[in-house]
Amino acid sequence: MPDGVECQCCRLEPPGLARVVTLGDYGEGSLRPWILALKHGGRLDLARPLGRLLGARASEVGLRGVLVPVPLHPLRRLARGGDQAHLLAREVYRSTALGWGDALRRVRRTDPQGSIGAPSRRANVRGAFALRQWWGPRVVGRDWILVDDVGTSLSTARECARILRRGGARSVSLLCLARAGGPGLSSPADSVGGNETLHRSVRR
């Protein structure tokens, strides 16, 4: 899908995000194996090259604001050996002129989105996030950029954006590695072509 084109999912149910910027589609090309290795395969070292690619993508489309990783619950972070969203956000920060603001915290554990027996994606994350107390006044009037690995229904990003806007954020965008398709879901609103760039950058 060309840059700047609103996807079908966002047209049907606006996610409350100013922009959704990704490297590509989770179900196509070479992104999926790298993301699975980062997220579930213990390859947290992949956060560096993938984060740099994400930073280049953010610069390419002129994304501006303060980076804030979507927080992972401490128990899930322990199980995975790290927080992939936080690591990606740090690499984007190091490779761009974007600001940094670890303004969100997770206040309760949630079931994995879409897992069997879990409530609806929106209900699952409702009330799961809050502003860090010392960041409260500094949220006001700023543009914020949520950083995550994959956006599916965007329920998690929507809930984080709601918390930031309630705290006074001027706008909230999402920067993630991929947008996942599936029933009722479509390709990313902003995608980048050419998997060769991904292979060359990750293998350096």
Secondary structure, 3 states (H helix, E strand, C coil): CCCCCCCHHHHHCCCCCCCEEEEEECCCCCHHHHHHHHHHCCCHHHHHHHHHHHHHHHHHCCCCCEEEECCCCHHHHHHHCCCHHHHHHHHHHHHCCCEECCCEEECCCCCCCCCCCCCCHHHHHCCCEEECHHHHHHHCCCEEEEEEEEECCCHHHHHHHHHHHHCCCCEEEEEEEEECCECCECCCCCCCCCHHHHHHHHCC
